[in-house]
């Protein structure tokens, strides 16, 4: 009978997902040589070649892929066992690792953690601010336990197998213009088509926000935006609007309560929305993760109740892109 070491199985699973020894090493805090050595030990334990050379890197053999699939099942079973053991006590303790994009981290996760510190002092919560493209693979591999993701109208994100997704809140995207802009109409509506000649700011290419800005300008405005500035930091985008005369289309949660340098308006042609979604691995969460999930949900509901609706456009308009 072969004794399978879960730590080595995790290395194999990480290699299948990340593709290179260097990426596995960087993710887990090992050296590439240490990862290679541990995989060699695993090969001796199972009596099969799991990894082979492929150019300047390596790839899994058929046996490696087979064992990696079993590794995913075994690692999930071990996690479930830990959850069941933790459920035997009423004391909420342990470590929960959460991740999210900037606005979700600031407005949802940080307030939730502050509440958890007061209510469950033996619970350790670790926060990582990550773009969803980074965070979901970390969630699948067990490096994170909970991720707050986002989705924009017309630009659904992939939902990888093995993960569960729960809606948290929905909010409008609002136009942000410099306060002195000729089309500034705080609290009103601005035709997107009127901003054809403006310089735009958005998040980096490849993000949901970038795709939403470009898609909304194309579909509702009828033009390709001059998207000259890109930053995943909402504060940088807002500063570009204030001082560089850019315009932006931003989720309500990313906006300050009041700013004399900004004019916030709805899109006259229709409503465009963003949804925040909580992602976890499938299966029964333990008491610690259940407690964090409940607190995050409570924070999300409080924000949903306080979030500004899109200002009235004065007409029904066409719905935003789906």
C-alpha positions as CSV (number, residue, x, y, z in Angstrom):
1,X,0.0,0.0,0.0
2,X,1.3,3.5,-0.9
3,X,1.3,6.2,1.7
4,X,0.5,9.5,0.0
5,X,1.9,12.6,1.6
6,X,-0.7,15.4,1.3
7,X,2.0,18.1,1.1
8,X,3.6,16.4,-1.9
9,X,0.2,15.9,-3.5
10,X,-0.5,19.6,-3.1
11,X,2.8,20.3,-5.0
12,X,1.7,18.1,-7.8
13,X,-1.8,19.7,-7.9
14,X,-0.2,23.2,-7.9
15,X,2.1,22.1,-10.8
16,X,-0.8,20.9,-12.8
17,X,-2.6,24.3,-12.3
18,X,0.3,26.7,-12.4
19,X,2.4,25.0,-15.1
20,X,6.0,25.7,-14.0
21,X,8.2,24.8,-11.0
22,X,9.0,28.4,-10.6
23,X,5.4,29.4,-10.3
24,X,4.7,26.7,-7.7
25,X,7.8,27.7,-5.7
26,X,6.8,31.4,-5.7
27,X,3.2,30.5,-4.6
28,X,4.3,28.3,-1.8
29,X,7.4,29.9,-0.6
30,X,9.8,27.1,-1.7
31,X,12.8,27.1,-4.0
32,X,12.2,25.5,-7.5
33,X,14.8,22.8,-6.5
34,X,13.0,22.0,-3.3
35,X,9.7,21.5,-5.3
36,X,11.5,19.3,-7.8
37,X,13.1,17.2,-5.0
38,X,9.7,16.7,-3.3
39,X,8.1,15.6,-6.6
40,X,10.9,13.2,-7.1
41,X,10.2,11.7,-3.7
42,X,6.5,11.4,-4.6
43,X,7.5,9.6,-7.8
44,X,9.5,7.0,-5.8
45,X,6.6,6.6,-3.4
46,X,4.1,5.8,-6.1
47,X,6.5,4.0,-8.4
48,X,5.6,6.0,-11.5
49,X,7.1,8.9,-13.5
50,X,4.9,11.9,-12.8
51,X,6.9,14.7,-14.4
52,X,8.9,14.9,-17.6
53,X,11.1,17.4,-19.3
54,X,9.4,19.7,-21.8
55,X,11.8,22.1,-23.5
56,X,13.2,24.3,-20.7
57,X,10.5,23.4,-18.3
58,X,8.5,20.3,-17.2
59,X,5.1,18.9,-17.7
60,X,3.0,16.2,-16.1
61,X,2.9,12.7,-17.6
62,X,-0.4,10.8,-18.0
63,X,0.3,9.3,-14.5
64,X,1.0,12.7,-13.2
65,X,-2.4,14.1,-14.4
66,X,-4.1,11.0,-13.0
67,X,-2.6,11.4,-9.6
68,X,-3.2,15.2,-9.6
69,X,-7.0,14.5,-10.1
70,X,-6.9,12.1,-7.2
71,X,-4.9,14.7,-5.2
72,X,-7.7,17.3,-5.6
73,X,-10.2,14.8,-4.1
74,X,-7.9,13.8,-1.3
75,X,-7.1,17.4,-0.4
76,X,-10.8,18.3,-0.4
77,X,-11.5,15.3,1.9
78,X,-8.8,16.4,4.3
79,X,-10.3,19.9,4.4
80,X,-13.7,18.5,5.0
81,X,-12.3,16.4,7.9
82,X,-10.7,19.4,9.5
83,X,-14.1,21.3,9.2
84,X,-15.9,18.4,10.8
85,X,-13.4,18.2,13.7
86,X,-13.7,22.0,14.2
87,X,-17.5,21.7,14.3
88,X,-17.2,19.5,17.5
89,X,-16.5,22.7,19.5
90,X,-18.6,25.8,19.9
91,X,-15.5,27.9,20.1
92,X,-14.9,29.7,16.7
93,X,-11.2,29.6,16.1
94,X,-8.7,28.9,13.3
95,X,-7.5,30.8,10.3
96,X,-9.6,32.0,7.3
97,X,-7.8,33.5,4.3
98,X,-9.9,35.9,2.3
99,X,-9.2,37.9,-0.9
100,X,-10.9,40.5,-3.0
101,X,-10.4,43.3,-5.4
102,X,-9.7,46.8,-4.0
103,X,-13.3,48.1,-3.5
104,X,-14.5,44.9,-2.1
105,X,-11.5,44.7,0.3
106,X,-12.0,48.2,1.5
107,X,-15.8,48.3,1.8
108,X,-16.7,44.7,2.6
109,X,-13.7,42.7,3.9
110,X,-12.0,45.2,6.2
111,X,-15.3,46.2,8.0
112,X,-16.2,42.5,8.3
113,X,-12.8,41.7,9.8
114,X,-13.1,44.6,12.3
115,X,-16.4,43.1,13.4
116,X,-15.0,39.6,13.7
117,X,-12.1,40.8,15.8
118,X,-14.6,42.1,18.4
119,X,-17.0,39.1,18.2
120,X,-14.6,36.2,17.8
121,X,-11.1,37.1,19.2
122,X,-9.8,33.6,18.6
123,X,-10.6,33.7,14.9
124,X,-7.7,34.8,12.7
125,X,-8.6,36.3,9.4
126,X,-6.0,37.1,6.8
127,X,-6.8,39.6,4.0
128,X,-5.2,39.7,0.5
129,X,-6.1,42.4,-2.0
130,X,-6.0,40.6,-5.3
131,X,-7.5,41.0,-8.8
132,X,-10.0,38.2,-9.4
133,X,-7.9,36.7,-12.1
134,X,-5.2,36.0,-9.4
135,X,-7.6,35.2,-6.6
136,X,-9.8,32.4,-8.1
137,X,-6.8,30.1,-8.9
138,X,-5.6,30.7,-5.3
139,X,-9.0,29.7,-4.0
140,X,-9.2,26.6,-6.1
141,X,-5.8,25.5,-4.8
142,X,-6.6,26.1,-1.1
143,X,-4.4,29.2,-0.7
144,X,-7.5,31.3,0.0
145,X,-10.8,30.2,1.6
146,X,-13.1,33.0,0.4
147,X,-12.9,35.5,-2.5
148,X,-15.1,38.5,-3.2
149,X,-15.3,38.6,-7.0
150,X,-17.2,40.9,-9.3
151,X,-19.1,40.7,-12.6
152,X,-20.3,43.4,-15.0
153,X,-23.3,43.5,-17.2
154,X,-22.5,41.8,-20.5
155,X,-19.2,40.5,-19.2
156,X,-19.7,37.4,-17.1
157,X,-16.6,35.8,-15.6
158,X,-15.7,32.2,-15.9
159,X,-16.9,30.1,-13.0
160,X,-14.3,27.3,-12.5
161,X,-15.4,23.8,-11.5
162,X,-15.1,23.1,-7.8
163,X,-16.1,26.6,-6.7
164,X,-19.5,27.9,-5.4
165,X,-20.6,31.4,-6.1
166,X,-23.2,33.4,-4.0
167,X,-24.5,36.9,-4.9
168,X,-23.5,39.6,-2.3
169,X,-24.8,42.9,-3.8
170,X,-25.6,44.7,-7.0
171,X,-24.7,48.3,-7.7
172,X,-24.8,50.8,-10.7
173,X,-21.9,52.0,-12.6
174,X,-21.9,55.8,-12.6
175,X,-20.2,58.4,-14.9
176,X,-17.6,60.5,-13.1
177,X,-16.6,63.8,-14.6
178,X,-14.5,66.8,-13.5
179,X,-16.7,69.2,-11.6
180,X,-16.2,71.9,-14.2
181,X,-17.0,69.7,-17.2
182,X,-19.6,71.2,-19.5
183,X,-21.7,68.0,-19.3
184,X,-21.4,67.7,-15.6
185,X,-24.9,67.1,-14.1
186,X,-24.5,65.9,-10.5
187,X,-27.4,63.7,-9.6
188,X,-28.7,63.7,-13.1
189,X,-27.9,61.9,-16.3
190,X,-25.3,62.4,-19.0
191,X,-25.6,60.9,-22.5
192,X,-22.7,58.6,-23.0
193,X,-22.7,59.6,-26.7
194,X,-21.8,63.2,-25.7
195,X,-18.5,61.9,-24.3
196,X,-17.2,60.5,-27.6
197,X,-14.3,62.9,-27.7
198,X,-13.2,62.6,-24.1
199,X,-10.2,60.9,-22.6
200,X,-11.2,57.9,-20.5
201,X,-9.7,56.2,-17.5
202,X,-10.3,52.5,-16.5
203,X,-8.7,49.5,-14.9
204,X,-6.1,47.6,-16.8
205,X,-6.8,45.6,-19.9
206,X,-8.0,42.1,-19.1
207,X,-10.1,43.1,-16.1
208,X,-13.9,43.1,-16.0
209,X,-14.0,46.8,-15.4
210,X,-11.9,47.6,-18.5
211,X,-14.1,45.3,-20.7
212,X,-17.2,46.9,-19.3
213,X,-16.1,50.5,-20.0
214,X,-15.1,49.6,-23.6
215,X,-18.2,47.5,-24.2
216,X,-20.6,50.2,-22.7
217,X,-19.1,52.9,-24.9
218,X,-19.4,50.8,-28.0
219,X,-22.9,49.5,-27.3
220,X,-24.6,52.5,-25.7
221,X,-22.4,55.3,-27.0
222,X,-21.6,54.0,-30.5
223,X,-17.9,54.7,-30.3
224,X,-14.5,53.3,-29.3
225,X,-13.4,55.3,-26.2
226,X,-10.0,57.0,-26.1
227,X,-9.0,54.9,-23.1
228,X,-5.7,56.6,-22.4
229,X,-5.3,55.9,-18.6
230,X,-5.3,52.5,-16.9
231,X,-5.0,51.8,-13.2
232,X,-6.5,49.1,-11.0
233,X,-6.5,51.6,-8.1
234,X,-9.8,53.4,-8.0
235,X,-8.2,56.4,-6.2
236,X,-5.8,56.8,-9.1
237,X,-8.7,56.8,-11.6
238,X,-10.5,59.5,-9.5
239,X,-7.4,61.6,-9.4
240,X,-7.1,61.4,-13.1
241,X,-10.6,62.7,-13.4
242,X,-10.0,65.5,-10.9
243,X,-6.7,66.8,-12.2
244,X,-6.2,65.5,-15.7
245,X,-9.7,66.0,-17.1
246,X,-10.4,62.4,-17.7
247,X,-13.8,60.8,-17.5
248,X,-14.6,57.4,-16.0
249,X,-17.4,54.9,-15.5
250,X,-17.1,53.5,-12.0
251,X,-19.0,51.3,-9.5
252,X,-20.8,53.2,-6.8
253,X,-18.8,51.5,-4.0
254,X,-15.6,53.0,-5.4
255,X,-16.8,56.6,-5.1
256,X,-16.4,59.0,-2.2
257,X,-19.5,60.2,-0.4
258,X,-18.9,63.8,-1.6
259,X,-16.0,65.4,-3.5
260,X,-16.2,69.0,-4.8
261,X,-13.8,68.1,-7.6
262,X,-16.1,65.4,-9.1
263,X,-19.5,65.3,-10.7
264,X,-21.2,61.9,-10.5
265,X,-24.1,61.2,-12.9
266,X,-26.0,58.2,-14.3
267,X,-25.7,57.1,-17.9
268,X,-28.7,58.5,-19.8
269,X,-28.9,55.7,-22.3
270,X,-29.5,53.0,-19.7
271,X,-28.3,51.4,-16.5
272,X,-25.1,49.4,-16.3
273,X,-24.4,47.3,-13.2
274,X,-21.8,45.5,-11.3
275,X,-22.4,42.5,-9.0
276,X,-20.2,41.4,-6.1
277,X,-20.1,37.7,-5.7
278,X,-18.7,35.6,-2.9
279,X,-16.7,32.5,-4.1
280,X,-15.7,29.6,-1.9
281,X,-14.7,26.0,-2.6
282,X,-17.6,23.5,-2.9
283,X,-18.3,21.5,0.2
284,X,-19.4,22.1,3.7
285,X,-17.5,24.9,5.4
286,X,-16.3,24.6,8.9
287,X,-17.4,26.9,11.8
288,X,-14.7,29.5,11.2
289,X,-15.5,29.9,7.5
290,X,-19.2,29.9,8.1
291,X,-18.8,32.7,10.7
292,X,-16.7,34.8,8.2
293,X,-19.3,34.1,5.4
294,X,-22.1,35.3,7.7
295,X,-20.3,38.4,8.6
296,X,-19.4,39.3,5.0
297,X,-23.0,38.7,4.0
298,X,-24.2,41.0,6.8
299,X,-21.7,43.7,5.6
300,X,-22.8,43.3,2.0
301,X,-26.5,43.6,3.0
302,X,-25.7,46.8,4.9
303,X,-24.0,48.3,1.9
304,X,-26.8,47.2,-0.4
305,X,-29.2,49.1,1.8
306,X,-27.0,52.2,1.8
307,X,-25.7,52.2,-1.8
308,X,-27.0,55.0,-4.0
309,X,-29.2,54.0,-6.9
310,X,-28.4,55.2,-10.3
311,X,-29.8,58.8,-10.6
312,X,-33.0,59.0,-12.6
313,X,-32.4,59.6,-16.3
314,X,-35.8,61.1,-16.8
315,X,-36.6,58.3,-19.3
316,X,-36.9,54.6,-19.3
317,X,-33.9,54.1,-21.6
318,X,-32.6,50.8,-22.9
319,X,-31.2,48.4,-20.4
320,X,-27.5,48.2,-20.1
321,X,-25.5,45.5,-21.8
322,X,-26.1,42.0,-20.3
